[in-house]
Amino acid sequence: MAYEREMDTAIELARKAGEKAMYYFGRSVPAEEKSDASPVTVADRECEKLICGALNEQFPDDGILGEEGARVPSRSGRRWIIDPIDGTRDFVRRNTFWSVQLALQVGSQVVLGVIHCPCLSEMLHAADGKGCFWNGGRVSASRVSSLDKSILMVSGFKEAWNSWPPEAVRLLTQKCWTVRCYGGCYDVIMLARGKADIWLSGRGMEWDYAPVQVVAQECGARFLTKGGDNRIDAKHCIVCAPGIESELREILSIP
């Protein structure tokens, strides 16, 4: 299988980083505040260090981009994108909905992604052309075909209102069957498993969205920005089941 070695490595590193993060999670470590007001802990930094060290050993020509400052230029045209703890706010409040995320990007396309939730013992992974899997079983987006039967998940209403037309966001909350907010990484897992239908995010970076791009592709969902493309550097996105894409494009004015 294409990228088999890379996928095996990513899953192994996600598990190892998850074990390290759980060590700190059990000790309720203090958090510092970064320049963007988001929290960071020793767990974030130690997990990124663990992942980067292993990737440098196994794929020395590949680049690295990590949330906590890792920057390695690529000599291969490939780049690993790392979010050592996605959901640090949940982590520091001792909530369970946080994850370790890794992705491999070739050119502008993400070809594999891993989202591992250590507290919940859940692993979602996807590779280009090979499908999307949750805890070893293949999963797919829901077959919902109308908003009034759809579950909407929003990653931060304040950010969503700032990035997307506020009236359109309000309309979505009214038209959808119900609204649930688990946290970005777990929202994506729910959508990939067909348990929810829309994930609206108003603020995110490449490490937040990189695994989501390939997960959406491989579970049959749609990953879109306001411009109608699937860029991971647009700092916002919406992911949805395919049967409601046209309705969402109309409401959110996506070309």
C-alpha positions as CSV (number, residue, x, y, z in Angstrom):
1,M,0.0,0.0,0.0
2,A,1.2,3.5,-0.8
3,Y,2.6,5.3,2.3
4,E,2.3,2.1,4.4
5,R,5.5,2.7,6.2
6,E,4.6,6.3,6.8
7,M,1.2,5.4,8.2
8,D,2.6,2.7,10.5
9,T,5.1,5.3,11.8
10,A,2.4,8.0,12.3
11,I,0.1,5.6,14.2
12,E,3.0,4.4,16.4
13,L,4.1,7.9,17.2
14,A,0.6,9.1,17.9
15,R,0.3,6.3,20.5
16,K,3.7,7.0,22.0
17,A,3.0,10.7,22.2
18,G,-0.5,9.9,23.7
19,E,1.1,7.8,26.4
20,K,3.5,10.7,27.3
21,A,0.6,13.2,27.3
22,M,-1.4,10.9,29.5
23,Y,1.4,10.9,32.1
24,Y,1.1,14.7,32.3
25,F,-2.7,14.7,32.1
26,G,-2.8,12.6,35.2
27,R,-0.7,15.2,37.0
28,S,-2.8,18.3,36.1
29,V,0.2,20.3,34.8
30,P,0.0,24.1,34.8
31,A,-0.5,26.0,31.5
32,E,1.2,29.0,30.1
33,E,-0.4,31.5,27.7
34,K,0.9,32.0,24.2
35,S,0.8,35.2,22.2
36,D,-2.6,34.3,20.7
37,A,-4.0,33.7,24.2
38,S,-4.1,29.9,23.7
39,P,-2.6,27.6,26.4
40,V,0.5,25.5,26.2
41,T,1.9,23.0,28.6
42,V,5.0,20.9,29.1
43,A,3.0,18.0,27.6
44,D,2.6,19.8,24.3
45,R,6.3,20.6,24.0
46,E,7.5,17.1,25.1
47,C,5.1,15.3,22.8
48,E,6.2,17.5,19.8
49,K,9.8,16.8,20.7
50,L,9.2,13.0,20.8
51,I,7.4,13.0,17.4
52,C,10.0,15.3,15.7
53,G,12.9,13.3,16.9
54,A,11.5,10.0,15.5
55,L,10.5,11.6,12.2
56,N,14.0,13.1,11.8
57,E,15.5,9.7,12.3
58,Q,13.1,7.8,9.9
59,F,12.5,10.4,7.2
60,P,15.5,12.8,7.4
61,D,14.7,14.5,4.1
62,D,11.1,15.4,5.0
63,G,10.1,18.8,6.4
64,I,8.3,19.3,9.7
65,L,5.8,21.9,10.8
66,G,4.7,21.7,14.4
67,E,2.4,23.9,16.5
68,E,4.9,24.4,19.2
69,G,7.6,25.7,17.0
70,A,9.2,22.8,15.1
71,R,10.4,23.9,11.7
72,V,12.4,21.7,9.5
73,P,12.8,22.6,5.8
74,S,11.9,19.8,3.3
75,R,14.4,18.3,0.9
76,S,12.0,15.8,-0.4
77,G,8.9,17.8,-1.3
78,R,7.1,16.2,1.7
79,R,6.2,17.8,5.0
80,W,4.9,16.3,8.3
81,I,2.5,18.5,10.1
82,I,2.1,18.0,13.9
83,D,-0.4,19.1,16.5
84,P,1.0,17.4,19.6
85,I,-2.1,18.1,21.7
86,D,-5.1,19.3,19.7
87,G,-7.5,20.7,22.3
88,T,-5.1,21.9,25.0
89,R,-7.9,23.9,26.6
90,D,-9.7,20.6,27.3
91,F,-6.4,19.0,28.3
92,V,-5.7,21.6,31.0
93,R,-9.3,21.4,32.3
94,R,-9.0,17.6,32.4
95,N,-11.7,17.0,29.8
96,T,-11.2,13.9,27.6
97,F,-11.8,15.5,24.1
98,W,-8.2,16.2,23.0
99,S,-6.0,14.3,20.6
100,V,-2.5,13.9,19.1
101,Q,-2.6,14.7,15.4
102,L,-0.1,14.0,12.6
103,A,-0.4,14.4,8.9
104,L,1.9,14.0,5.8
105,Q,1.6,16.6,3.1
106,V,3.0,16.1,-0.4
107,G,2.9,19.3,-2.4
108,S,-0.5,20.9,-1.5
109,Q,-2.2,17.6,-0.8
110,V,-2.4,15.8,2.5
111,V,-1.9,12.1,1.8
112,L,-2.3,10.7,5.3
113,G,-3.6,11.8,8.6
114,V,-4.0,10.4,12.1
115,I,-6.2,11.7,15.0
116,H,-5.6,9.8,18.3
117,C,-7.6,10.4,21.4
118,P,-5.7,8.7,24.3
119,C,-8.3,9.3,27.0
120,L,-11.0,7.6,24.8
121,S,-8.7,4.9,23.3
122,E,-9.9,6.0,19.8
123,M,-7.7,6.2,16.7
124,L,-8.9,7.7,13.3
125,H,-6.6,7.4,10.3
126,A,-6.9,7.9,6.6
127,A,-4.6,7.6,3.6
128,D,-5.0,8.9,0.1
129,G,-7.1,6.3,-1.9
130,K,-7.1,3.8,0.9
131,G,-10.1,4.8,3.0
132,C,-10.8,6.1,6.5
133,F,-10.6,3.9,9.5
134,W,-11.8,4.2,13.2
135,N,-10.2,1.8,15.6
136,G,-9.4,-0.5,12.6
137,G,-12.8,-0.5,11.0
138,R,-13.7,1.4,7.9
139,V,-16.0,4.4,8.3
140,S,-17.8,6.8,6.1
141,A,-19.8,10.0,6.2
142,S,-23.5,9.9,6.8
143,R,-26.1,9.7,4.0
144,V,-28.1,12.6,5.4
145,S,-29.6,14.6,2.6
146,S,-31.3,17.6,4.3
147,L,-30.3,20.1,6.9
148,D,-33.4,19.5,9.0
149,K,-32.1,16.0,9.7
150,S,-28.4,17.1,10.2
151,I,-26.4,17.4,13.3
152,L,-24.3,20.6,13.3
153,M,-21.0,20.8,15.3
154,V,-19.3,24.2,15.7
155,S,-15.8,24.7,16.9
156,G,-16.1,28.0,18.8
157,F,-19.1,30.1,18.0
158,K,-17.2,33.4,18.4
159,E,-14.6,32.4,15.8
160,A,-17.4,31.0,13.5
161,W,-19.3,34.3,13.6
162,N,-16.0,36.2,12.9
163,S,-15.0,34.0,9.9
164,W,-18.4,33.1,8.4
165,P,-21.4,35.4,7.8
166,P,-23.0,35.7,11.2
167,E,-26.6,35.5,9.9
168,A,-25.7,32.4,8.0
169,V,-24.3,30.7,11.1
170,R,-27.4,31.6,13.0
171,L,-29.6,30.2,10.2
172,L,-27.7,27.0,10.3
173,T,-28.3,26.6,14.0
174,Q,-32.0,27.1,13.3
175,K,-32.3,24.8,10.3
176,C,-30.3,21.9,11.5
177,W,-31.8,19.1,13.5
178,T,-29.6,19.8,16.5
179,V,-26.3,21.3,17.5
180,R,-23.5,19.5,19.3
181,C,-20.0,20.7,20.2
182,Y,-17.5,18.1,21.4
183,G,-14.3,19.9,20.4
184,G,-12.5,20.1,17.1
185,C,-10.7,16.7,17.0
186,Y,-13.7,14.7,18.3
187,D,-16.1,16.6,16.1
188,V,-14.1,15.3,13.1
189,I,-14.2,11.7,14.4
190,M,-18.0,11.9,14.9
191,L,-18.4,13.2,11.3
192,A,-16.1,10.6,9.8
193,R,-18.1,7.9,11.5
194,G,-21.4,9.2,10.2
195,K,-22.6,10.1,13.7
196,A,-22.8,13.9,12.9
197,D,-23.0,15.7,9.6
198,I,-21.4,19.2,9.7
199,W,-18.3,20.6,11.3
200,L,-18.0,24.4,11.1
201,S,-14.7,25.9,12.2
202,G,-14.0,29.6,12.3
203,R,-10.3,29.5,13.3
204,G,-7.6,27.0,12.8
205,M,-4.1,26.5,11.5
206,E,-2.5,24.0,9.2
207,W,-1.9,21.6,12.1
208,D,-5.6,21.7,13.0
209,Y,-6.8,21.0,9.5
210,A,-4.2,18.8,7.8
211,P,-5.5,15.4,8.9
212,V,-9.0,16.6,8.4
213,Q,-8.5,17.2,4.7
214,V,-7.6,13.6,4.0
215,V,-10.1,12.2,6.5
216,A,-12.9,14.1,4.7
217,Q,-11.7,12.9,1.3
218,E,-11.5,9.3,2.4
219,C,-14.7,9.1,4.4
220,G,-16.6,10.7,1.5
221,A,-17.2,14.0,3.2
222,R,-16.5,17.5,1.7
223,F,-13.8,19.8,3.1
224,L,-14.4,23.5,2.0
225,T,-13.3,27.0,2.7
226,K,-15.2,30.2,1.9
227,G,-13.4,30.3,-1.5
228,G,-14.8,26.9,-2.4
229,D,-11.4,25.1,-2.3
230,N,-9.9,22.7,0.2
231,R,-6.8,24.6,1.4
232,I,-5.6,23.9,4.9
233,D,-4.0,27.3,5.3
234,A,-7.2,29.4,5.0
235,K,-7.6,29.5,8.8
236,H,-11.2,28.3,8.6
237,C,-13.2,25.4,7.1
238,I,-16.4,23.5,6.9
239,V,-16.6,19.7,6.6
240,C,-19.9,18.1,5.7
241,A,-21.7,15.0,4.5
242,P,-22.0,15.0,0.7
243,G,-25.8,15.1,0.6
244,I,-26.0,18.5,2.2
245,E,-23.2,20.2,0.4
246,S,-25.4,22.2,-2.0
247,E,-27.6,23.5,0.8
248,L,-24.5,24.6,2.8
249,R,-22.9,26.3,-0.2
250,E,-26.0,28.3,-0.7
251,I,-26.4,29.4,2.9
252,L,-22.8,30.2,3.4
253,S,-22.2,31.7,-0.1
254,I,-19.5,29.3,-1.0
255,P,-18.9,29.3,-4.8
